[in-house]
Amino acid sequence: MKTLTLLLPLVLAQLMLAAPPTCLYETGLDYAGFDLMDVAEMSPFYCCTWCTLVPGCKAFVWTRESERCWLKTEKGKATPHLYAFSGLVSATRCSAIKDDIDISPGADIGSAPSTYPEACCDLCARRASCSAFSWIPWMGGHCSFKSANMSGEAPAPGVRSAFLLP
C-alpha cells in the first residue's frame, strides 16, 4: 500500500496530461506470474492506464473476484480464468479504429494474420512503409497494411481501420 500511496500523485498528474493508452485486450485469460504490483479498481478499464504509468509494466490482469489490477512485468503463460480481463500495453499509437471502413483501398503492401484489429497497429509499425491498416475478419482475421492514407476511404462491412500516428 505504501508504494501505491507514493505513486498516486504522480499517476493522477500523468492521467490528466497523457493521451489515452493503447492496450490489446483478452477476456477469460489470466497471465501467470511476473507480478509487479496490484491496484484496487472496480473496473478493468483503468488497468491499461495504470500499466502504462507504472515503470516496467507490460501486461495486466483484472479479476472480478478481487476487483484489482494485477500489473505484470511480462505476459507470462495464459491460462483460462472465467472472470479475468487481461491486456498488453502497446508500444505504438494509432488513431481511433474506424468501423466498416477500408482505408486507402488499393494501397496494400502486405498482410499478416491477427485475431483482433488492435494488434495491427504494432505490426504496421514494424514495416518501414506502413502508414495505415485495415483489419479484415476473414479466416480468423488478418491485417492489410497500407503504404499511404491519401487514397480515401471506402465502405466495407466488418472491416476495421486506423492510421499509424507519428
Stockholm file with secondary structure:
# STOCKHOLM 1.0

chainA/1-166         MKTLTLLLPLVLAQLMLAAPPTCLYETGLDYAGFDLMDVAEMSPFYCCTWCTLVPGCKAFVWTRESERCWLKTEKGKATPHLYAFSGLVSATRCSAIKDDIDISPGADIGSAPSTYPEACCDLCARRASCSAFSWIPWMGGHCSFKSANMSGEAPAPGVRSAFLLP
#=GR chainA/1-166 SS CHHHHHHHHHHHHHHHHSCCCCEEEEEEEEECSCEEEEEECSSGGGHHHHHHHSTTCCEEEEETTTTEEEEESSCCCEEEEEEEEEEEECSSCBCCCEEEEEESTTCEEEEEECSSTHHHHHHHHTSTTCCEEEEECGGGCEEEEESCSCSCEEEEEEEEEEEBCC
#=GC SS_cons         CHHHHHHHHHHHHHHHHSCCCCEEEEEEEEECSCEEEEEECSSGGGHHHHHHHSTTCCEEEEETTTTEEEEESSCCCEEEEEEEEEEEECSSCBCCCEEEEEESTTCEEEEEECSSTHHHHHHHHTSTTCCEEEEECGGGCEEEEESCSCSCEEEEEEEEEEEBCC
//
